[in-house]
Amino acid sequence: MAMRDTISNKLQEAFTPESLQVVDESHLHEGHAGHRPGGETHYRVYIVSNAFQGKSRVDRHRMINAALAAELSGSVHALAIQAKAPGEG
């Protein structure tokens, strides 16, 4: 299974989001730290979930990082996160 799918599945299970997009941006980081041939190292996540209601930006990032702890301690080098609650602009 591709890492993008693994990340999507874990976030879907953990947060039951209204919307979720996981973008592999590894190709943008060729020659930079953490990049490996074949990619699957740098990702951007856009997620909207009720689980983030009333949570600070830092708390939302911590929640996502905890859900993806295995991936972040393994092959994923970087994860950019945009996490919102429904109705937030």
C-alpha atoms as an extended CHARMM CRD file, in Angstrom:
* protein
*
        89  EXT
         1         1  MET       CA              0.0000000000        0.0000000000        0.0000000000  PROA      1               0.0000000000
         2         2  ALA       CA              1.2860000000        3.4780000000       -0.8500000000  PROA      2               0.0000000000
         3         3  MET       CA              2.1850000000        5.7230000000        2.0760000000  PROA      3               0.0000000000
         4         4  ARG       CA             -0.3980000000        8.2740000000        0.9210000000  PROA      4               0.0000000000
         5         5  ASP       CA             -3.1050000000        5.6220000000        1.3070000000  PROA      5               0.0000000000
         6         6  THR       CA             -1.7850000000        4.5620000000        4.7140000000  PROA      6               0.0000000000
         7         7  ILE       CA             -1.8910000000        8.1690000000        5.9380000000  PROA      7               0.0000000000
         8         8  SER       CA             -5.3960000000        8.6690000000        4.5160000000  PROA      8               0.0000000000
         9         9  ASN       CA             -6.7050000000        5.4760000000        6.1100000000  PROA      9               0.0000000000
        10        10  LYS       CA             -5.2580000000        6.2700000000        9.5300000000  PROA      10              0.0000000000
        11        11  LEU       CA             -6.6080000000        9.8280000000        9.5280000000  PROA      11              0.0000000000
        12        12  GLN       CA            -10.0130000000        8.6250000000        8.3100000000  PROA      12              0.0000000000
        13        13  GLU       CA            -10.1620000000        6.0940000000       11.1310000000  PROA      13              0.0000000000
        14        14  ALA       CA             -8.9230000000        8.4720000000       13.8300000000  PROA      14              0.0000000000
        15        15  PHE       CA            -10.9340000000       11.5970000000       12.9610000000  PROA      15              0.0000000000
        16        16  THR       CA            -13.8600000000       10.6300000000       10.6730000000  PROA      16              0.0000000000
        17        17  PRO       CA            -13.2810000000       13.8190000000        8.6870000000  PROA      17              0.0000000000
        18        18  GLU       CA            -15.8300000000       15.7020000000        6.6080000000  PROA      18              0.0000000000
        19        19  SER       CA            -13.0570000000       16.2330000000        4.1010000000  PROA      19              0.0000000000
        20        20  LEU       CA             -9.5410000000       14.8930000000        3.7610000000  PROA      20              0.0000000000
        21        21  GLN       CA             -6.8370000000       15.4040000000        1.1720000000  PROA      21              0.0000000000
        22        22  VAL       CA             -3.3320000000       13.9540000000        1.4160000000  PROA      22              0.0000000000
        23        23  VAL       CA             -0.8510000000       15.2750000000       -1.1210000000  PROA      23              0.0000000000
        24        24  ASP       CA              2.5490000000       13.6860000000       -1.7790000000  PROA      24              0.0000000000
        25        25  GLU       CA              4.9320000000       16.6290000000       -2.2360000000  PROA      25              0.0000000000
        26        26  SER       CA              8.1090000000       14.5450000000       -2.2210000000  PROA      26              0.0000000000
        27        27  HSD       CA              8.9990000000       15.5770000000       -5.7650000000  PROA      27              0.0000000000
        28        28  LEU       CA              9.2940000000       19.1940000000       -4.5510000000  PROA      28              0.0000000000
        29        29  HSD       CA             12.0560000000       18.2280000000       -2.1160000000  PROA      29              0.0000000000
        30        30  GLU       CA             14.5420000000       16.4220000000       -4.3440000000  PROA      30              0.0000000000
        31        31  GLY       CA             18.0380000000       17.1630000000       -3.0930000000  PROA      31              0.0000000000
        32        32  HSD       CA             16.7940000000       18.2810000000        0.3400000000  PROA      32              0.0000000000
        33        33  ALA       CA             17.0560000000       16.5890000000        3.7130000000  PROA      33              0.0000000000
        34        34  GLY       CA             14.9710000000       13.4810000000        4.1020000000  PROA      34              0.0000000000
        35        35  HSD       CA             14.2780000000       12.9570000000        0.4050000000  PROA      35              0.0000000000
        36        36  ARG       CA             14.8260000000        9.4490000000       -0.8710000000  PROA      36              0.0000000000
        37        37  PRO       CA             14.6590000000        7.9860000000       -4.3700000000  PROA      37              0.0000000000
        38        38  GLY       CA             11.0930000000        6.8950000000       -4.9810000000  PROA      38              0.0000000000
        39        39  GLY       CA              9.6590000000        9.6950000000       -2.8280000000  PROA      39              0.0000000000
        40        40  GLU       CA              6.9380000000        9.0740000000       -0.2690000000  PROA      40              0.0000000000
        41        41  THR       CA              8.7730000000       11.2800000000        2.2440000000  PROA      41              0.0000000000
        42        42  HSD       CA              7.0360000000       14.6900000000        2.2620000000  PROA      42              0.0000000000
        43        43  TYR       CA              3.2650000000       15.1320000000        2.5890000000  PROA      43              0.0000000000
        44        44  ARG       CA              0.6920000000       17.8870000000        2.9990000000  PROA      44              0.0000000000
        45        45  VAL       CA             -2.5990000000       17.1270000000        4.7670000000  PROA      45              0.0000000000
        46        46  TYR       CA             -5.8170000000       19.1280000000        4.5090000000  PROA      46              0.0000000000
        47        47  ILE       CA             -8.4170000000       17.8460000000        6.9770000000  PROA      47              0.0000000000
        48        48  VAL       CA            -11.7480000000       19.0900000000        8.3400000000  PROA      48              0.0000000000
        49        49  SER       CA            -13.1570000000       17.2110000000       11.3250000000  PROA      49              0.0000000000
        50        50  ASN       CA            -15.4320000000       17.7570000000       14.3120000000  PROA      50              0.0000000000
        51        51  ALA       CA            -12.6120000000       16.2860000000       16.4010000000  PROA      51              0.0000000000
        52        52  PHE       CA            -10.8080000000       19.6340000000       16.0890000000  PROA      52              0.0000000000
        53        53  GLN       CA            -13.6820000000       21.7220000000       17.4620000000  PROA      53              0.0000000000
        54        54  GLY       CA            -12.4150000000       23.9310000000       20.2960000000  PROA      54              0.0000000000
        55        55  LYS       CA             -8.8200000000       22.7360000000       19.8890000000  PROA      55              0.0000000000
        56        56  SER       CA             -5.8590000000       25.0220000000       19.2980000000  PROA      56              0.0000000000
        57        57  ARG       CA             -3.7300000000       24.7250000000       16.1800000000  PROA      57              0.0000000000
        58        58  VAL       CA             -0.9630000000       23.1210000000       18.2310000000  PROA      58              0.0000000000
        59        59  ASP       CA             -3.3620000000       20.5890000000       19.7660000000  PROA      59              0.0000000000
        60        60  ARG       CA             -4.7120000000       19.6710000000       16.3250000000  PROA      60              0.0000000000
        61        61  HSD       CA             -1.1970000000       19.0650000000       15.0260000000  PROA      61              0.0000000000
        62        62  ARG       CA             -0.3720000000       16.9660000000       18.0800000000  PROA      62              0.0000000000
        63        63  MET       CA             -3.4830000000       14.8510000000       17.5050000000  PROA      63              0.0000000000
        64        64  ILE       CA             -2.5270000000       14.1940000000       13.8940000000  PROA      64              0.0000000000
        65        65  ASN       CA              1.1160000000       13.5360000000       14.7650000000  PROA      65              0.0000000000
        66        66  ALA       CA             -0.0010000000       11.0120000000       17.3970000000  PROA      66              0.0000000000
        67        67  ALA       CA             -2.2470000000        9.2220000000       14.8780000000  PROA      67              0.0000000000
        68        68  LEU       CA              0.6850000000        9.0100000000       12.4390000000  PROA      68              0.0000000000
        69        69  ALA       CA              3.4570000000        8.3520000000       14.9820000000  PROA      69              0.0000000000
        70        70  ALA       CA              4.6460000000        5.1490000000       13.3050000000  PROA      70              0.0000000000
        71        71  GLU       CA              4.9020000000        6.7990000000        9.8830000000  PROA      71              0.0000000000
        72        72  LEU       CA              6.6160000000        9.9200000000       11.2350000000  PROA      72              0.0000000000
        73        73  SER       CA              9.1950000000        7.8320000000       13.0730000000  PROA      73              0.0000000000
        74        74  GLY       CA              9.7790000000        5.7910000000        9.9210000000  PROA      74              0.0000000000
        75        75  SER       CA              9.7400000000        6.7610000000        6.2840000000  PROA      75              0.0000000000
        76        76  VAL       CA              7.8190000000       10.0700000000        6.4250000000  PROA      76              0.0000000000
        77        77  HSD       CA             10.2690000000       12.9410000000        6.8180000000  PROA      77              0.0000000000
        78        78  ALA       CA              7.8900000000       15.9140000000        6.7770000000  PROA      78              0.0000000000
        79        79  LEU       CA              4.1750000000       16.5230000000        7.2230000000  PROA      79              0.0000000000
        80        80  ALA       CA              2.5530000000       19.9050000000        6.5810000000  PROA      80              0.0000000000
        81        81  ILE       CA             -0.8680000000       20.1170000000        8.2270000000  PROA      81              0.0000000000
        82        82  GLN       CA             -3.9100000000       22.2840000000        7.6940000000  PROA      82              0.0000000000
        83        83  ALA       CA             -6.5020000000       21.0560000000       10.2020000000  PROA      83              0.0000000000
        84        84  LYS       CA             -9.8420000000       22.7750000000       10.7110000000  PROA      84              0.0000000000
        85        85  ALA       CA            -13.1620000000       22.2220000000       12.3790000000  PROA      85              0.0000000000
        86        86  PRO       CA            -16.2980000000       22.4300000000       10.2160000000  PROA      86              0.0000000000
        87        87  GLY       CA            -17.2930000000       26.0080000000        9.4830000000  PROA      87              0.0000000000
        88        88  GLU       CA            -13.8190000000       27.4550000000        9.9610000000  PROA      88              0.0000000000
        89        89  GLY       CA            -12.5450000000       29.5440000000        7.0460000000  PROA      89              0.0000000000
